[in-house]
């Protein structure tokens, strides 16, 4: 046990004690999905008004559409979501490095075998140097993908971690 697992158990006991949403259906009630970053400062449900059971929230490093494609297809084809909100954010960690930096860090902390593994997979960490162009690029990527139906509305946003506000980009 760690302090983190202790926290999990304590807080979950409190949560479950008053939980009354066990009747919700599997498909999201409002039929949309949100793709955002894993950044610890973003609370999507609170920030953009998502009630439990309403939407899928897909998170990864940088809110990468390419990285999320598997989950997006599952969300749409198996569980009926029909709109996509893509939300990147200010001060994102993905703005701070390039692939070569990540490869060097892996080699330094995990060793040669680890970095060889990355190279063999040709793994792209999908960093981006500019925020708003990255939102536009990812929206374009989704709109151009044969895996996303053409009539699905796709919008791109920036969440400001400094103010809690969202701004529409595309
Ligand atoms: Zn981020």
Backbone and ligand atoms as CSV (ligand in chain L), in Angstrom:
chain,resi,resn,atom,element,x,y,z
A,1,UNK,N,N,0.830,-1.203,0.000
A,1,UNK,CA,C,0.000,0.000,0.000
A,1,UNK,C,C,0.866,1.255,0.000
A,2,UNK,N,N,0.391,2.247,-0.657
A,2,UNK,CA,C,1.078,3.544,-0.673
A,2,UNK,C,C,0.079,4.612,-0.213
A,3,UNK,N,N,0.563,5.824,-0.028
A,3,UNK,CA,C,-0.337,6.927,0.322
A,3,UNK,C,C,-1.387,7.123,-0.770
A,4,UNK,N,N,-0.975,6.840,-1.998
A,4,UNK,CA,C,-1.894,7.006,-3.130
A,4,UNK,C,C,-3.005,5.957,-3.101
A,5,UNK,N,N,-2.638,4.722,-2.816
A,5,UNK,CA,C,-3.690,3.691,-2.763
A,5,UNK,C,C,-4.571,3.885,-1.526
A,6,UNK,N,N,-3.992,4.374,-0.443
A,6,UNK,CA,C,-4.810,4.699,0.740
A,6,UNK,C,C,-5.849,5.753,0.394
A,7,UNK,N,N,-5.401,6.759,-0.337
A,7,UNK,CA,C,-6.306,7.834,-0.772
A,7,UNK,C,C,-7.425,7.268,-1.641
A,8,UNK,N,N,-7.042,6.380,-2.552
A,8,UNK,CA,C,-8.045,5.752,-3.433
A,8,UNK,C,C,-9.139,5.080,-2.590
A,9,UNK,N,N,-8.723,4.284,-1.629
A,9,UNK,CA,C,-9.707,3.524,-0.854
A,9,UNK,C,C,-10.588,4.422,0.001
A,10,UNK,N,N,-9.976,5.407,0.624
A,10,UNK,CA,C,-10.736,6.298,1.501
A,10,UNK,C,C,-11.740,7.118,0.709
A,11,UNK,N,N,-11.253,7.745,-0.346
A,11,UNK,CA,C,-12.128,8.615,-1.132
A,11,UNK,C,C,-13.204,7.817,-1.854
A,12,UNK,N,N,-12.852,6.606,-2.287
A,12,UNK,CA,C,-13.858,5.805,-2.981
A,12,UNK,C,C,-14.961,5.338,-2.038
A,13,UNK,N,N,-14.597,5.075,-0.804
A,13,UNK,CA,C,-15.611,4.670,0.175
A,13,UNK,C,C,-16.649,5.785,0.327
A,14,UNK,N,N,-16.169,7.008,0.404
A,14,UNK,CA,C,-17.075,8.158,0.522
A,14,UNK,C,C,-17.936,8.308,-0.736
A,15,UNK,N,N,-17.283,8.149,-1.892
A,15,UNK,CA,C,-17.984,8.319,-3.171
A,15,UNK,C,C,-19.098,7.290,-3.319
A,16,UNK,N,N,-18.755,6.031,-3.063
A,16,UNK,CA,C,-19.714,4.941,-3.251
A,16,UNK,C,C,-20.862,5.021,-2.251
A,17,UNK,N,N,-20.615,5.622,-1.104
A,17,UNK,CA,C,-21.639,5.704,-0.059
A,17,UNK,C,C,-22.864,6.492,-0.524
A,18,UNK,N,N,-22.657,7.463,-1.422
A,18,UNK,CA,C,-23.793,8.258,-1.900
A,18,UNK,C,C,-24.031,8.085,-3.400
A,19,UNK,N,N,-23.348,7.114,-4.014
A,19,UNK,CA,C,-23.458,6.911,-5.466
A,19,UNK,C,C,-24.853,6.424,-5.844
A,20,UNK,N,N,-25.467,7.097,-6.806
A,20,UNK,CA,C,-26.812,6.686,-7.217
A,20,UNK,C,C,-26.986,6.701,-8.736
A,21,UNK,N,N,-25.883,6.508,-9.460
A,21,UNK,CA,C,-25.939,6.566,-10.920
A,21,UNK,C,C,-25.694,5.195,-11.572
A,22,UNK,N,N,-25.943,4.161,-10.849
A,22,UNK,CA,C,-25.684,2.818,-11.357
A,22,UNK,C,C,-26.604,2.381,-12.481
A,23,UNK,N,N,-27.625,3.173,-12.755
A,23,UNK,CA,C,-28.603,2.819,-13.789
A,23,UNK,C,C,-28.226,3.341,-15.166
A,24,UNK,N,N,-27.171,4.144,-15.264
A,24,UNK,CA,C,-26.844,4.772,-16.549
A,24,UNK,C,C,-26.534,3.732,-17.626
A,25,UNK,N,N,-26.911,4.077,-18.869
A,25,UNK,CA,C,-26.670,3.183,-19.999
A,25,UNK,C,C,-25.218,3.268,-20.455
A,26,UNK,N,N,-24.752,2.222,-21.119
A,26,UNK,CA,C,-23.373,2.197,-21.638
A,26,UNK,C,C,-23.113,3.277,-22.706
A,27,UNK,N,N,-23.956,3.433,-23.731
A,27,UNK,CA,C,-23.670,4.478,-24.735
A,27,UNK,C,C,-23.860,5.869,-24.130
A,28,UNK,N,N,-22.963,6.808,-24.446
A,28,UNK,CA,C,-23.094,8.154,-23.884
A,28,UNK,C,C,-24.425,8.805,-24.272
A,29,UNK,N,N,-25.154,9.307,-23.280
A,29,UNK,CA,C,-26.511,9.818,-23.496
A,29,UNK,C,C,-26.554,10.977,-24.486
A,30,UNK,N,N,-25.551,11.855,-24.453
A,30,UNK,CA,C,-25.568,13.017,-25.342
A,30,UNK,C,C,-24.774,12.796,-26.622
A,31,UNK,N,N,-24.299,11.587,-26.824
A,31,UNK,CA,C,-23.707,11.153,-28.098
A,31,UNK,C,C,-22.562,12.035,-28.599
A,32,UNK,N,N,-21.642,12.411,-27.715
A,32,UNK,CA,C,-20.456,13.121,-28.198
A,32,UNK,C,C,-19.228,12.633,-27.471
A,33,UNK,N,N,-18.087,12.961,-28.036
A,33,UNK,CA,C,-16.836,12.588,-27.380
A,33,UNK,C,C,-15.936,13.804,-27.291
A,34,UNK,N,N,-15.187,13.825,-26.220
A,34,UNK,CA,C,-14.219,14.880,-25.969
A,34,UNK,C,C,-12.836,14.246,-25.983
A,35,UNK,N,N,-11.942,14.825,-26.777
A,35,UNK,CA,C,-10.555,14.381,-26.761
A,35,UNK,C,C,-9.729,15.498,-26.144
A,36,UNK,N,N,-9.100,15.215,-25.026
A,36,UNK,CA,C,-8.271,16.235,-24.401
A,36,UNK,C,C,-6.991,15.626,-23.848
A,37,UNK,N,N,-6.153,16.493,-23.297
A,37,UNK,CA,C,-4.843,16.059,-22.797
A,37,UNK,C,C,-4.981,15.413,-21.416
A,38,UNK,N,N,-3.967,14.626,-21.080
A,38,UNK,CA,C,-3.949,13.990,-19.758
A,38,UNK,C,C,-3.507,14.955,-18.658
A,39,UNK,N,N,-3.198,16.183,-19.025
A,39,UNK,CA,C,-2.691,17.169,-18.068
A,39,UNK,C,C,-3.518,17.181,-16.775
A,40,UNK,N,N,-2.825,17.169,-15.650
A,40,UNK,CA,C,-3.478,17.057,-14.343
A,40,UNK,C,C,-4.294,18.283,-13.960
A,41,UNK,N,N,-4.095,19.389,-14.693
A,41,UNK,CA,C,-4.818,20.629,-14.352
A,41,UNK,C,C,-6.151,20.768,-15.067
A,42,UNK,N,N,-6.512,19.768,-15.875
A,42,UNK,CA,C,-7.778,19.853,-16.615
A,42,UNK,C,C,-8.808,18.914,-16.002
A,43,UNK,N,N,-9.952,19.476,-15.647
A,43,UNK,CA,C,-11.077,18.686,-15.139
A,43,UNK,C,C,-12.195,18.832,-16.166
A,44,UNK,N,N,-12.214,17.963,-17.187
A,44,UNK,CA,C,-13.151,18.169,-18.307
A,44,UNK,C,C,-14.609,18.216,-17.867
A,45,UNK,N,N,-14.996,17.344,-16.962
A,45,UNK,CA,C,-16.400,17.306,-16.552
A,45,UNK,C,C,-16.824,18.641,-15.956
A,46,UNK,N,N,-15.998,19.198,-15.095
A,46,UNK,CA,C,-16.336,20.471,-14.453
A,46,UNK,C,C,-16.174,21.641,-15.417
A,47,UNK,N,N,-15.121,21.611,-16.216
A,47,UNK,CA,C,-14.783,22.776,-17.053
A,47,UNK,C,C,-15.743,22.981,-18.214
A,48,UNK,N,N,-16.266,21.886,-18.772
A,48,UNK,CA,C,-17.139,22.076,-19.939
A,48,UNK,C,C,-18.501,21.378,-19.769
A,49,UNK,N,N,-18.841,21.101,-18.515
A,49,UNK,CA,C,-20.206,20.663,-18.234
A,49,UNK,C,C,-20.592,19.297,-18.758
A,50,UNK,N,N,-19.827,18.293,-18.381
A,50,UNK,CA,C,-20.170,16.935,-18.810
A,50,UNK,C,C,-20.702,16.167,-17.599
A,51,UNK,N,N,-21.982,15.830,-17.637
A,51,UNK,CA,C,-22.531,15.024,-16.550
A,51,UNK,C,C,-22.184,13.552,-16.756
A,52,UNK,N,N,-22.170,12.822,-15.682
A,52,UNK,CA,C,-21.853,11.402,-15.746
A,52,UNK,C,C,-22.788,10.701,-16.736
A,53,UNK,N,N,-22.197,9.925,-17.633
A,53,UNK,CA,C,-22.989,9.181,-18.607
A,53,UNK,C,C,-23.268,9.927,-19.899
A,54,UNK,N,N,-22.878,11.207,-19.974
A,54,UNK,CA,C,-23.214,12.023,-21.148
A,54,UNK,C,C,-22.289,11.835,-22.340
A,55,UNK,N,N,-20.989,11.685,-22.096
A,55,UNK,CA,C,-20.009,11.749,-23.189
A,55,UNK,C,C,-18.813,10.852,-22.894
A,56,UNK,N,N,-18.124,10.463,-23.954
A,56,UNK,CA,C,-16.822,9.817,-23.776
A,56,UNK,C,C,-15.762,10.890,-23.597
A,57,UNK,N,N,-14.851,10.670,-22.702
A,57,UNK,CA,C,-13.705,11.565,-22.550
A,57,UNK,C,C,-12.454,10.727,-22.801
A,58,UNK,N,N,-11.787,11.039,-23.902
A,58,UNK,CA,C,-10.568,10.317,-24.274
A,58,UNK,C,C,-9.398,11.231,-23.941
A,59,UNK,N,N,-8.436,10.719,-23.234
A,59,UNK,CA,C,-7.295,11.552,-22.834
A,59,UNK,C,C,-5.988,10.863,-23.186
A,60,UNK,N,N,-5.050,11.654,-23.654
A,60,UNK,CA,C,-3.693,11.154,-23.865
A,60,UNK,C,C,-2.750,12.355,-23.784
A,61,UNK,N,N,-1.459,12.099,-23.940
A,61,UNK,CA,C,-0.490,13.189,-23.889
A,61,UNK,C,C,-0.697,14.095,-25.092
A,62,UNK,N,N,-1.139,15.320,-24.868
A,62,UNK,CA,C,-1.280,16.307,-25.932
A,62,UNK,C,C,-2.611,16.316,-26.652
A,63,UNK,N,N,-3.564,15.483,-26.239
A,63,UNK,CA,C,-4.846,15.375,-26.957
A,63,UNK,C,C,-4.595,15.058,-28.429
A,64,UNK,N,N,-3.740,14.092,-28.669
A,64,UNK,CA,C,-3.373,13.720,-30.035
A,64,UNK,C,C,-4.471,12.920,-30.719
A,65,UNK,N,N,-4.971,13.453,-31.842
A,65,UNK,CA,C,-6.014,12.754,-32.594
A,65,UNK,C,C,-5.494,11.437,-33.160
A,66,UNK,N,N,-4.243,11.466,-33.621
A,66,UNK,CA,C,-3.653,10.261,-34.196
A,66,UNK,C,C,-3.566,9.149,-33.147
A,67,UNK,N,N,-3.104,9.517,-31.973
A,67,UNK,CA,C,-2.969,8.554,-30.880
A,67,UNK,C,C,-4.338,8.044,-30.405
A,68,UNK,N,N,-5.363,8.880,-30.541
A,68,UNK,CA,C,-6.690,8.538,-30.013
A,68,UNK,C,C,-7.584,7.814,-31.012
A,69,UNK,N,N,-7.088,7.621,-32.222
A,69,UNK,CA,C,-7.961,7.133,-33.293
A,69,UNK,C,C,-8.679,5.824,-32.951
A,70,UNK,N,N,-7.960,4.914,-32.326
A,70,UNK,CA,C,-8.565,3.634,-31.946
A,70,UNK,C,C,-9.796,3.862,-31.056
A,71,UNK,N,N,-9.638,4.689,-30.034
A,71,UNK,CA,C,-10.750,4.944,-29.110
A,71,UNK,C,C,-11.881,5.716,-29.791
A,72,UNK,N,N,-11.525,6.639,-30.701
A,72,UNK,CA,C,-12.550,7.418,-31.399
A,72,UNK,C,C,-13.427,6.503,-32.254
A,73,UNK,N,N,-12.810,5.575,-32.960
A,73,UNK,CA,C,-13.585,4.654,-33.806
A,73,UNK,C,C,-14.496,3.779,-32.948
A,74,UNK,N,N,-13.984,3.316,-31.829
A,74,UNK,CA,C,-14.816,2.512,-30.918
A,74,UNK,C,C,-15.980,3.359,-30.406
A,75,UNK,N,N,-15.693,4.590,-30.008
A,75,UNK,CA,C,-16.725,5.490,-29.481
A,75,UNK,C,C,-17.836,5.702,-30.500
A,76,UNK,N,N,-17.444,5.901,-31.760
A,76,UNK,CA,C,-18.441,6.215,-32.783
A,76,UNK,C,C,-19.145,4.981,-33.327
A,77,UNK,N,N,-18.367,3.972,-33.667
A,77,UNK,CA,C,-18.964,2.817,-34.352
A,77,UNK,C,C,-19.662,1.846,-33.411
A,78,UNK,N,N,-19.127,1.689,-32.214
A,78,UNK,CA,C,-19.736,0.720,-31.296
A,78,UNK,C,C,-20.686,1.384,-30.307
A,79,UNK,N,N,-20.446,2.664,-30.008
A,79,UNK,CA,C,-21.209,3.276,-28.920
A,79,UNK,C,C,-21.927,4.557,-29.311
A,80,UNK,N,N,-21.947,4.837,-30.615
A,80,UNK,CA,C,-22.896,5.812,-31.147
A,80,UNK,C,C,-22.625,7.282,-30.964
A,81,UNK,N,N,-21.385,7.692,-30.662
A,81,UNK,CA,C,-21.154,9.142,-30.546
A,81,UNK,C,C,-21.115,9.774,-31.934
A,82,UNK,N,N,-21.579,11.035,-32.020
A,82,UNK,CA,C,-21.810,11.675,-33.318
A,82,UNK,C,C,-21.236,13.085,-33.406
A,83,UNK,N,N,-20.434,13.499,-32.412
A,83,UNK,CA,C,-19.785,14.811,-32.481
A,83,UNK,C,C,-18.464,14.713,-31.724
A,84,UNK,N,N,-17.461,15.477,-32.205
A,84,UNK,CA,C,-16.133,15.436,-31.572
A,84,UNK,C,C,-15.711,16.839,-31.141
A,85,UNK,N,N,-15.323,16.973,-29.891
A,85,UNK,CA,C,-14.707,18.204,-29.386
A,85,UNK,C,C,-13.249,17.879,-29.077
A,86,UNK,N,N,-12.338,18.553,-29.759
A,86,UNK,CA,C,-10.915,18.326,-29.531
A,86,UNK,C,C,-10.366,19.518,-28.747
A,87,UNK,N,N,-9.816,19.261,-27.578
A,87,UNK,CA,C,-9.397,20.359,-26.689
A,87,UNK,C,C,-7.935,20.198,-26.272
A,88,UNK,N,N,-7.061,21.001,-26.872
A,88,UNK,CA,C,-5.679,21.062,-26.373
A,88,UNK,C,C,-5.616,22.212,-25.371
A,89,UNK,N,N,-4.440,22.494,-24.834
A,89,UNK,CA,C,-4.400,23.506,-23.762
A,89,UNK,C,C,-3.078,24.250,-23.710
A,90,UNK,N,N,-3.136,25.423,-23.093
A,90,UNK,CA,C,-1.932,26.228,-22.899
A,90,UNK,C,C,-0.967,25.509,-21.954
A,91,UNK,N,N,0.297,25.819,-22.089
A,91,UNK,CA,C,1.345,25.272,-21.216
A,91,UNK,C,C,1.428,23.736,-21.287
A,92,UNK,N,N,1.074,23.175,-22.450
A,92,UNK,CA,C,1.110,21.709,-22.599
A,92,UNK,C,C,2.544,21.208,-22.638
A,93,UNK,N,N,2.780,20.099,-21.984
A,93,UNK,CA,C,4.115,19.495,-21.992
A,93,UNK,C,C,4.601,19.127,-23.382
A,94,UNK,N,N,3.646,18.888,-24.292
A,94,UNK,CA,C,4.020,18.474,-25.642
A,94,UNK,C,C,4.646,19.601,-26.452
A,95,UNK,N,N,4.558,20.840,-25.928
A,95,UNK,CA,C,5.183,21.992,-26.575
A,95,UNK,C,C,6.654,22.128,-26.189
A,96,UNK,N,N,7.110,21.280,-25.270
A,96,UNK,CA,C,8.416,21.527,-24.640
A,96,UNK,C,C,9.548,20.625,-25.119
A,97,UNK,N,N,9.264,19.711,-26.033
A,97,UNK,CA,C,10.330,18.801,-26.459
A,97,UNK,C,C,10.120,18.339,-27.893
A,98,UNK,N,N,11.152,17.705,-28.431
A,98,UNK,CA,C,11.041,17.069,-29.746
A,98,UNK,C,C,11.298,15.576,-29.567
A,99,UNK,N,N,10.981,14.816,-30.582
A,99,UNK,CA,C,11.181,13.364,-30.492
A,99,UNK,C,C,12.590,12.996,-30.061
A,100,UNK,N,N,13.581,13.706,-30.619
A,100,UNK,CA,C,14.969,13.338,-30.292
A,100,UNK,C,C,15.246,13.525,-28.793
A,101,UNK,N,N,14.591,14.521,-28.175
A,101,UNK,CA,C,14.766,14.734,-26.737
A,101,UNK,C,C,14.170,13.571,-25.940
A,102,UNK,N,N,12.995,13.137,-26.351
A,102,UNK,CA,C,12.353,12.022,-25.655
A,102,UNK,C,C,13.163,10.735,-25.816
A,103,UNK,N,N,13.684,10.530,-27.025
A,103,UNK,CA,C,14.522,9.348,-27.250
A,103,UNK,C,C,15.767,9.396,-26.358
A,104,UNK,N,N,16.374,10.590,-26.244
A,104,UNK,CA,C,17.576,10.731,-25.421
A,104,UNK,C,C,17.270,10.485,-23.943
A,105,UNK,N,N,16.114,10.972,-23.490
A,105,UNK,CA,C,15.725,10.756,-22.093
A,105,UNK,C,C,15.502,9.279,-21.793
A,106,UNK,N,N,14.834,8.603,-22.724
A,106,UNK,CA,C,14.595,7.164,-22.542
A,106,UNK,C,C,15.931,6.423,-22.473
A,107,UNK,N,N,16.850,6.799,-23.359
A,107,UNK,CA,C,18.155,6.119,-23.360
A,107,UNK,C,C,18.894,6.365,-22.049
A,108,UNK,N,N,18.815,7.601,-21.570
A,108,UNK,CA,C,19.528,7.952,-20.335
A,108,UNK,C,C,18.942,7.239,-19.116
A,109,UNK,N,N,17.619,7.201,-19.027
A,109,UNK,CA,C,17.041,6.643,-17.802
A,109,UNK,C,C,16.717,5.161,-17.894
A,110,UNK,N,N,16.519,4.638,-19.105
A,110,UNK,CA,C,16.125,3.229,-19.220
A,110,UNK,C,C,17.139,2.353,-19.952
A,111,UNK,N,N,18.074,2.999,-20.647
A,111,UNK,CA,C,19.151,2.223,-21.264
A,111,UNK,C,C,18.982,1.953,-22.752
A,112,UNK,N,N,20.021,1.338,-23.296
A,112,UNK,CA,C,20.117,1.117,-24.740
A,112,UNK,C,C,19.012,0.211,-25.263
A,113,UNK,N,N,18.719,-0.824,-24.511
A,113,UNK,CA,C,17.704,-1.773,-24.977
A,113,UNK,C,C,16.346,-1.081,-25.133
A,114,UNK,N,N,16.048,-0.172,-24.201
A,114,UNK,CA,C,14.774,0.544,-24.248
A,114,UNK,C,C,14.707,1.445,-25.477
A,115,UNK,N,N,15.786,2.173,-25.745
A,115,UNK,CA,C,15.751,3.077,-26.884
A,115,UNK,C,C,15.758,2.293,-28.196
A,116,UNK,N,N,16.399,1.134,-28.209
A,116,UNK,CA,C,16.343,0.276,-29.406
A,116,UNK,C,C,14.904,-0.177,-29.657
A,117,UNK,N,N,14.202,-0.439,-28.574
A,117,UNK,CA,C,12.801,-0.845,-28.689
A,117,UNK,C,C,11.968,0.284,-29.324
A,118,UNK,N,N,12.203,1.521,-28.866
A,118,UNK,CA,C,11.514,2.672,-29.466
A,118,UNK,C,C,11.813,2.782,-30.947
A,119,UNK,N,N,13.102,2.626,-31.274
A,119,UNK,CA,C,13.514,2.762,-32.678
A,119,UNK,C,C,12.882,1.674,-33.535
A,120,UNK,N,N,12.828,0.455,-33.000
A,120,UNK,CA,C,12.260,-0.644,-33.785
A,120,UNK,C,C,10.770,-0.410,-34.048
A,121,UNK,N,N,10.112,0.281,-33.126
A,121,UNK,CA,C,8.687,0.605,-33.314
A,121,UNK,C,C,8.517,1.916,-34.070
A,122,UNK,N,N,9.626,2.632,-34.273
A,122,UNK,CA,C,9.591,3.958,-34.903
A,122,UNK,C,C,8.579,4.855,-34.181
A,123,UNK,N,N,8.594,4.794,-32.862
A,123,UNK,CA,C,7.576,5.476,-32.062
A,123,UNK,C,C,7.707,6.996,-32.146
A,124,UNK,N,N,6.597,7.625,-32.509
A,124,UNK,CA,C,6.521,9.083,-32.572
A,124,UNK,C,C,5.789,9.558,-31.316
A,125,UNK,N,N,6.448,10.394,-30.507
A,125,UNK,CA,C,5.804,10.889,-29.292
A,125,UNK,C,C,4.787,11.996,-29.591
A,126,UNK,N,N,4.731,12.415,-30.845
A,126,UNK,CA,C,3.736,13.381,-31.320
A,126,UNK,C,C,3.764,14.720,-30.575
A,127,UNK,N,N,4.954,15.256,-30.327
A,127,UNK,CA,C,5.024,16.603,-29.751
A,127,UNK,C,C,4.654,17.631,-30.821
A,128,UNK,N,N,4.344,18.858,-30.399
A,128,UNK,CA,C,4.044,19.909,-31.376
A,128,UNK,C,C,4.655,21.225,-30.890
A,129,UNK,N,N,5.198,22.018,-31.840
A,129,UNK,CA,C,5.886,23.250,-31.437
A,129,UNK,C,C,4.964,24.444,-31.212
A,130,UNK,N,N,3.761,24.422,-31.834
A,130,UNK,CA,C,2.838,25.553,-31.721
A,130,UNK,C,C,1.439,25.028,-31.416
A,131,UNK,N,N,0.777,25.697,-30.481
A,131,UNK,CA,C,-0.491,25.171,-29.970
A,131,UNK,C,C,-1.654,25.257,-30.967
A,132,UNK,N,N,-1.987,26.460,-31.402
A,132,UNK,CA,C,-3.179,26.592,-32.245
A,132,UNK,C,C,-3.040,25.867,-33.586
A,133,UNK,N,N,-1.870,25.938,-34.236
A,133,UNK,CA,C,-1.711,25.131,-35.464
A,133,UNK,C,C,-1.878,23.629,-35.204
A,134,UNK,N,N,-1.479,23.185,-34.020
A,134,UNK,CA,C,-1.629,21.757,-33.702
A,134,UNK,C,C,-3.102,21.381,-33.574
A,135,UNK,N,N,-3.908,22.302,-33.027
A,135,UNK,CA,C,-5.356,22.050,-32.957
A,135,UNK,C,C,-5.912,21.942,-34.375
A,136,UNK,N,N,-5.513,22.895,-35.220
A,136,UNK,CA,C,-5.994,22.878,-36.608
A,136,UNK,C,C,-5.556,21.603,-37.328
A,137,UNK,N,N,-4.303,21.221,-37.138
A,137,UNK,CA,C,-3.784,20.009,-37.791
A,137,UNK,C,C,-4.573,18.769,-37.371
A,138,UNK,N,N,-4.850,18.666,-36.070
A,138,UNK,CA,C,-5.552,17.475,-35.588
A,138,UNK,C,C,-6.998,17.437,-36.073
A,139,UNK,N,N,-7.638,18.603,-36.136
A,139,UNK,CA,C,-9.010,18.641,-36.663
A,139,UNK,C,C,-8.998,18.240,-38.143
A,140,UNK,N,N,-8.011,18.762,-38.881
A,140,UNK,CA,C,-7.886,18.391,-40.295
A,140,UNK,C,C,-7.642,16.888,-40.454
A,141,UNK,N,N,-6.787,16.356,-39.583
A,141,UNK,CA,C,-6.503,14.922,-39.613
A,141,UNK,C,C,-7.785,14.106,-39.446
A,142,UNK,N,N,-8.617,14.512,-38.503
A,142,UNK,CA,C,-9.870,13.773,-38.260
A,142,UNK,C,C,-10.845,13.953,-39.425
A,143,UNK,N,N,-10.939,15.195,-39.924
A,143,UNK,CA,C,-11.856,15.449,-41.044
A,143,UNK,C,C,-11.427,14.689,-42.292
A,144,UNK,N,N,-10.132,14.476,-42.448
A,144,UNK,CA,C,-9.635,13.778,-43.623
A,144,UNK,C,C,-9.599,12.271,-43.469
A,145,UNK,N,N,-9.902,11.805,-42.276
A,145,UNK,CA,C,-9.796,10.360,-42.040
A,145,UNK,C,C,-11.022,9.616,-42.565
A,146,UNK,N,N,-10.803,8.561,-43.325
A,146,UNK,CA,C,-11.942,7.755,-43.797
A,146,UNK,C,C,-12.629,7.019,-42.645
A,147,UNK,N,N,-12.010,7.053,-41.465
A,147,UNK,CA,C,-12.589,6.363,-40.305
A,147,UNK,C,C,-13.608,7.215,-39.547
A,148,UNK,N,N,-13.692,8.504,-39.915
A,148,UNK,CA,C,-14.658,9.399,-39.254
A,148,UNK,C,C,-15.742,9.775,-40.273
A,149,UNK,N,N,-17.020,9.518,-39.968
A,149,UNK,CA,C,-18.084,9.857,-40.912
A,149,UNK,C,C,-18.073,11.350,-41.256
A,150,UNK,N,N,-18.389,11.676,-42.502
A,150,UNK,CA,C,-18.292,13.068,-42.963
A,150,UNK,C,C,-19.273,14.010,-42.286
A,151,UNK,N,N,-20.385,13.476,-41.790
A,151,UNK,CA,C,-21.394,14.360,-41.186
A,151,UNK,C,C,-21.178,14.576,-39.686
A,152,UNK,N,N,-20.056,14.109,-39.153
A,152,UNK,CA,C,-19.760,14.308,-37.728
A,152,UNK,C,C,-19.165,15.710,-37.519
A,153,UNK,N,N,-19.825,16.579,-36.738
A,153,UNK,CA,C,-19.225,17.882,-36.450
A,153,UNK,C,C,-17.957,17.710,-35.614
A,154,UNK,N,N,-16.890,18.402,-36.027
A,154,UNK,CA,C,-15.617,18.334,-35.294
A,154,UNK,C,C,-15.162,19.763,-35.030
A,155,UNK,N,N,-15.009,20.121,-33.767
A,155,UNK,CA,C,-14.512,21.458,-33.449
A,155,UNK,C,C,-13.231,21.348,-32.633
A,156,UNK,N,N,-12.386,22.388,-32.743
A,156,UNK,CA,C,-11.097,22.384,-32.058
A,156,UNK,C,C,-10.991,23.578,-31.114
A,157,UNK,N,N,-10.492,23.349,-29.921
A,157,UNK,CA,C,-10.504,24.342,-28.852
A,157,UNK,C,C,-9.158,24.386,-28.126
A,158,UNK,N,N,-8.928,25.507,-27.452
A,158,UNK,CA,C,-7.804,25.593,-26.515
A,158,UNK,C,C,-8.368,25.901,-25.133
A,159,UNK,N,N,-7.981,25.104,-24.166
A,159,UNK,CA,C,-8.320,25.362,-22.766
A,159,UNK,C,C,-7.150,26.085,-22.129
A,160,UNK,N,N,-7.450,27.191,-21.452
A,160,UNK,CA,C,-6.387,27.952,-20.788
A,160,UNK,C,C,-6.260,27.497,-19.339
A,161,UNK,N,N,-5.136,26.848,-19.033
A,161,UNK,CA,C,-4.961,26.364,-17.651
A,161,UNK,C,C,-4.821,27.533,-16.671
A,162,UNK,N,N,-4.502,28.712,-17.206
A,162,UNK,CA,C,-4.310,29.886,-16.341
A,162,UNK,C,C,-5.633,30.511,-15.909
A,163,UNK,N,N,-6.667,30.374,-16.749
A,163,UNK,CA,C,-7.942,31.062,-16.475
A,163,UNK,C,C,-9.134,30.116,-16.361
A,164,UNK,N,N,-8.978,28.887,-16.843
A,164,UNK,CA,C,-10.114,27.951,-16.865
A,164,UNK,C,C,-11.027,28.157,-18.062
A,165,UNK,N,N,-10.684,29.115,-18.926
A,165,UNK,CA,C,-11.541,29.393,-20.085
A,165,UNK,C,C,-11.175,28.530,-21.283
A,166,UNK,N,N,-12.188,28.245,-22.130
A,166,UNK,CA,C,-11.911,27.611,-23.416
A,166,UNK,C,C,-12.110,28.629,-24.535
A,167,UNK,N,N,-11.309,28.455,-25.580
A,167,UNK,CA,C,-11.383,29.368,-26.729
A,167,UNK,C,C,-11.509,28.517,-27.983
A,168,UNK,N,N,-12.464,28.877,-28.853
A,168,UNK,CA,C,-12.652,28.100,-30.081
A,168,UNK,C,C,-11.569,28.464,-31.102
A,169,UNK,N,N,-10.970,27.461,-31.678
A,169,UNK,CA,C,-9.931,27.671,-32.694
A,169,UNK,C,C,-10.475,27.367,-34.078
A,170,UNK,N,N,-11.181,26.287,-34.191
A,170,UNK,CA,C,-11.710,25.893,-35.506
A,170,UNK,C,C,-12.984,25.067,-35.338
L,1,ZN,ZN,ZN,-1.025,18.725,-22.268
